[in-house]
């Protein structure tokens, strides 16, 4: 385990909030492809799993690119839940291959599989180490019907939980973090936001005034500005940092 502090000793937080997928729970492409194989089998779609996934990802990645205009938020398109966006992506694939598939059924299956993700080995212990010392929160780019059952599956408890669907906005938009801070009833200067994405989590947290914590389990390089205030490789390191500041 290793901790990197890039902006000096951080302020002792009153609240620590987390992203969910790939921060608290693993969300791998391999798991996604298992679901795509099930969708193929259910509808007898004439594509191999890898081909289907590649087709669909092209449209899904484009949705992520255009869903939020950071410079001019009022120019962002109307909010779409993941279920709606993913269903539209499936329909585009079916149109491309001239297949009379049920995009709604495929979208439902893709959404349902977000409730079944493996928890990272240290997540429960890390949260228990923090419980009672700071408020705990979650804001995830997710639909409620995926996020809430997933958190409940491990008995994880937080003072405030929000999704892009409940807030009607996606990270890294400032409004997403403002929604989180309002729910936690804590000033952003006293909040640490923990996530695995340099764009969604670190950029969004920085722009909103929080202390940013990047969970970097795969020894990746920081390849964009701003740099995270804190870099960790294991969520349990958060407790050690608190003890160091408080000590």
NORDABEL-V64765 format. One record per residue. N is the residue number from 1. RES is the residue in three letters. PSI is psi in whole degrees, 0 to 359 (* if undefined). OMEGA is omega in radians with two decimals (999 if undefined). NEAR is the number of other ideal C-beta (glycine too) atoms within 8 Angstrom. Layout:
N_RES_PSI_OMEGA_NEAR / N_RES_PSI_OMEGA_NEAR
//
This chain:
1_UNK_145_-3.10_7 / 2_UNK_140_3.14_5 / 3_UNK_136_3.04_10 / 4_UNK_124_3.07_7 / 5_UNK_115_-3.04_9 / 6_UNK_348_-3.09_8 / 7_UNK_37_-3.14_5 / 8_UNK_189_-3.13_4 / 9_UNK_124_-3.11_4 / 10_UNK_160_3.08_13 / 11_UNK_139_3.09_6 / 12_UNK_123_-3.04_7 / 13_UNK_156_2.95_12 / 14_UNK_338_-3.14_9 / 15_UNK_147_3.00_14 / 16_UNK_126_-3.12_15 / 17_UNK_153_-3.00_15 / 18_UNK_146_2.74_13 / 19_UNK_169_3.14_18 / 20_UNK_294_-3.00_12 / 21_UNK_126_-3.06_12 / 22_UNK_9_3.00_8 / 23_UNK_303_3.06_13 / 24_UNK_326_-3.12_13 / 25_UNK_144_3.08_13 / 26_UNK_138_3.12_9 / 27_UNK_75_-2.98_9 / 28_UNK_156_3.05_6 / 29_UNK_328_3.12_6 / 30_UNK_320_3.09_6 / 31_UNK_319_3.10_11 / 32_UNK_317_-3.08_11 / 33_UNK_331_3.03_11 / 34_UNK_318_3.11_9 / 35_UNK_322_3.11_11 / 36_UNK_324_3.06_12 / 37_UNK_321_3.11_9 / 38_UNK_321_3.11_9 / 39_UNK_319_3.09_14 / 40_UNK_313_-3.11_12 / 41_UNK_322_-3.09_7 / 42_UNK_329_-3.05_8 / 43_UNK_5_-3.13_10 / 44_UNK_48_-3.12_6 / 45_UNK_132_-3.04_9 / 46_UNK_53_3.10_5 / 47_UNK_150_2.97_9 / 48_UNK_158_-3.07_5 / 49_UNK_311_-3.09_10 / 50_UNK_321_-3.14_7 / 51_UNK_316_3.12_8 / 52_UNK_313_3.14_14 / 53_UNK_316_-3.11_12 / 54_UNK_317_3.08_8 / 55_UNK_308_-3.03_12 / 56_UNK_319_-3.11_12 / 57_UNK_326_3.12_8 / 58_UNK_315_-3.14_8 / 59_UNK_324_-3.11_12 / 60_UNK_319_3.10_11 / 61_UNK_322_3.10_8 / 62_UNK_321_3.07_8 / 63_UNK_317_3.14_12 / 64_UNK_325_-3.11_7 / 65_UNK_327_-2.98_6 / 66_UNK_356_-2.99_6 / 67_UNK_339_-3.10_11 / 68_UNK_128_3.01_9 / 69_UNK_103_-3.05_7 / 70_UNK_323_-3.10_6 / 71_UNK_325_-3.13_3 / 72_UNK_80_-3.05_6 / 73_UNK_328_-3.13_10 / 74_UNK_346_3.09_4 / 75_UNK_357_3.11_5 / 76_UNK_145_3.12_9 / 77_UNK_163_3.07_6 / 78_UNK_143_-3.09_3 / 79_UNK_138_3.00_9 / 80_UNK_134_3.01_10 / 81_UNK_162_3.06_9 / 82_UNK_318_-3.13_14 / 83_UNK_314_3.14_12 / 84_UNK_313_-3.11_9 / 85_UNK_316_-3.12_12 / 86_UNK_322_3.09_13 / 87_UNK_317_3.11_13 / 88_UNK_323_3.09_12 / 89_UNK_318_3.09_12 / 90_UNK_320_3.14_14 / 91_UNK_322_3.11_9 / 92_UNK_322_3.08_9 / 93_UNK_314_3.14_12 / 94_UNK_321_3.09_11 / 95_UNK_319_-3.11_7 / 96_UNK_322_-3.07_7 / 97_UNK_9_3.12_9 / 98_UNK_49_-3.12_4 / 99_UNK_133_-3.13_7 / 100_UNK_69_-3.11_3 / 101_UNK_167_3.12_9 / 102_UNK_95_-3.10_6 / 103_UNK_326_3.12_11 / 104_UNK_318_3.12_7 / 105_UNK_319_3.11_10 / 106_UNK_318_3.11_14 / 107_UNK_321_3.10_13 / 108_UNK_317_-3.13_10 / 109_UNK_318_3.12_12 / 110_UNK_321_3.13_13 / 111_UNK_319_-3.11_13 / 112_UNK_324_-3.06_9 / 113_UNK_346_3.11_11 / 114_UNK_350_3.08_15 / 115_UNK_356_-3.03_10 / 116_UNK_85_-3.13_7 / 117_UNK_143_3.14_11 / 118_UNK_134_3.11_5 / 119_UNK_143_3.06_10 / 120_UNK_146_-3.01_10 / 121_UNK_328_-3.04_4 / 122_UNK_356_-2.97_9 / 123_UNK_308_-3.07_13 / 124_UNK_315_3.13_10 / 125_UNK_317_-3.11_8 / 126_UNK_317_3.14_13 / 127_UNK_323_3.10_11 / 128_UNK_326_3.10_7 / 129_UNK_334_-3.11_10 / 130_UNK_336_-3.05_13 / 131_UNK_132_-3.14_8 / 132_UNK_345_3.13_3 / 133_UNK_325_3.12_7 / 134_UNK_160_2.95_9 / 135_UNK_150_3.14_10 / 136_UNK_136_-3.13_14 / 137_UNK_168_3.06_16 / 138_UNK_134_2.83_15 / 139_UNK_119_-3.10_15 / 140_UNK_140_2.93_11 / 141_UNK_97_-3.01_10 / 142_UNK_165_2.96_13 / 143_UNK_149_-3.13_13 / 144_UNK_322_-3.06_9 / 145_UNK_354_2.94_9 / 146_UNK_313_-3.03_13 / 147_UNK_309_-3.00_15 / 148_UNK_314_3.07_10 / 149_UNK_327_3.14_9 / 150_UNK_312_3.11_14 / 151_UNK_320_-3.13_13 / 152_UNK_332_-3.08_8 / 153_UNK_334_3.10_8 / 154_UNK_7_3.14_9 / 155_UNK_28_-3.10_6 / 156_UNK_132_-3.10_10 / 157_UNK_137_-3.12_5 / 158_UNK_159_3.08_9 / 159_UNK_334_3.11_7 / 160_UNK_134_3.10_11 / 161_UNK_131_3.09_9 / 162_UNK_155_3.10_12 / 163_UNK_168_3.01_14 / 164_UNK_327_3.14_16 / 165_UNK_315_-3.12_10 / 166_UNK_329_3.12_8 / 167_UNK_345_-3.10_12 / 168_UNK_36_3.11_6 / 169_UNK_149_-3.12_10 / 170_UNK_143_2.90_11 / 171_UNK_146_0.21_12 / 172_UNK_21_3.14_15 / 173_UNK_141_-3.11_13 / 174_UNK_323_-3.10_10 / 175_UNK_330_3.12_9 / 176_UNK_315_-3.12_15 / 177_UNK_325_3.07_18 / 178_UNK_322_3.08_9 / 179_UNK_316_3.12_13 / 180_UNK_314_-3.07_15 / 181_UNK_324_3.07_13 / 182_UNK_317_3.14_7 / 183_UNK_325_3.12_9 / 184_UNK_350_-3.12_13 / 185_UNK_47_-3.09_4 / 186_UNK_139_3.10_10 / 187_UNK_141_-3.11_7 / 188_UNK_332_3.14_10 / 189_UNK_345_3.14_7 / 190_UNK_18_-3.12_9 / 191_UNK_137_2.91_16 / 192_UNK_133_3.07_14 / 193_UNK_126_-3.02_19 / 194_UNK_126_3.11_13 / 195_UNK_170_-3.08_14 / 196_UNK_350_-3.04_10 / 197_UNK_126_3.11_9 / 198_UNK_330_-3.14_10 / 199_UNK_297_-3.07_9 / 200_UNK_315_-2.93_11 / 201_UNK_308_-3.09_18 / 202_UNK_311_3.11_14 / 203_UNK_313_-3.13_12 / 204_UNK_316_3.11_16 / 205_UNK_319_3.12_14 / 206_UNK_313_-3.10_9 / 207_UNK_335_-3.09_9 / 208_UNK_353_3.08_12 / 209_UNK_7_3.13_5 / 210_UNK_165_2.93_14 / 211_UNK_127_-3.04_12 / 212_UNK_135_3.13_14 / 213_UNK_119_3.14_15 / 214_UNK_118_3.03_14 / 215_UNK_110_-3.01_11 / 216_UNK_82_-3.08_10 / 217_UNK_342_-3.00_8 / 218_UNK_17_3.09_4 / 219_UNK_46_3.10_5 / 220_UNK_162_3.11_6 / 221_UNK_146_3.01_3 / 222_UNK_117_-3.03_9 / 223_UNK_17_3.11_5 / 224_UNK_159_3.05_6 / 225_UNK_152_-0.09_3 / 226_UNK_157_3.04_7 / 227_UNK_149_3.07_7 / 228_UNK_149_3.08_12 / 229_UNK_322_-3.10_10 / 230_UNK_138_3.05_15 / 231_UNK_129_3.13_11 / 232_UNK_164_3.09_16 / 233_UNK_353_-3.09_10 / 234_UNK_134_-3.08_9 / 235_UNK_335_-3.14_14 / 236_UNK_342_3.11_11 / 237_UNK_339_3.12_11 / 238_UNK_318_-3.14_15 / 239_UNK_319_3.13_11 / 240_UNK_323_3.11_9 / 241_UNK_317_3.10_12 / 242_UNK_316_-3.13_13 / 243_UNK_322_3.13_8 / 244_UNK_317_-3.13_7 / 245_UNK_317_-3.04_9 / 246_UNK_339_-3.07_6 / 247_UNK_*_999_4
//
